[in-house]
């Protein structure tokens, strides 16, 4: 049997991790990230693959809240339902297109939550925070 651990270790060292949810269709470019015009809160989700993360980084300065969606083992998650609330009122709901989502919100404190396999995780955030995690 062939040992794949060195290959996995090399990929991990390069910043690659498996996506544990459906992402963009195979015909979509790896750098694809989507912004929803239908939502009242501007947001951008993506970050699948190296090119996808690079594309997201190029737009980070346009947003004031950033959150990663991962497993507890650091595997990236996509197609996750996101709810953003402030003072108990929902201000945005959308489905992530990748493991990294940026939002542009009025200054203040927010709760960002998502549910996977019946488990809900939440994190309290303040605008300007760009590196929060929801880990499942």
Rosetta blueprint (number, residue, H / E / L):
1 X L
2 X L
3 X L
4 X L
5 X H
6 X H
7 X H
8 X H
9 X H
10 X H
11 X H
12 X H
13 X H
14 X L
15 X L
16 X L
17 X L
18 X L
19 X E
20 X L
21 X L
22 X L
23 X L
24 X L
25 X L
26 X L
27 X L
28 X L
29 X L
30 X L
31 X L
32 X L
33 X L
34 X E
35 X E
36 X L
37 X L
38 X L
39 X L
40 X L
41 X L
42 X L
43 X E
44 X E
45 X E
46 X E
47 X L
48 X L
49 X H
50 X H
51 X H
52 X H
53 X H
54 X H
55 X H
56 X H
57 X H
58 X H
59 X H
60 X H
61 X H
62 X H
63 X L
64 X L
65 X E
66 X E
67 X E
68 X E
69 X E
70 X E
71 X L
72 X L
73 X L
74 X L
75 X L
76 X E
77 X L
78 X L
79 X L
80 X L
81 X E
82 X E
83 X E
84 X E
85 X E
86 X E
87 X L
88 X L
89 X E
90 X E
91 X E
92 X E
93 X E
94 X E
95 X E
96 X L
97 X L
98 X L
99 X L
100 X E
101 X E
102 X E
103 X E
104 X L
105 X L
106 X L
107 X L
108 X L
109 X E
110 X E
111 X E
112 X E
113 X E
114 X E
115 X E
116 X E
117 X L
118 X L
119 X E
120 X E
121 X E
122 X E
123 X E
124 X E
125 X E
126 X E
127 X L
128 X L
129 X L
130 X L
131 X L
132 X E
133 X E
134 X E
135 X E
136 X L
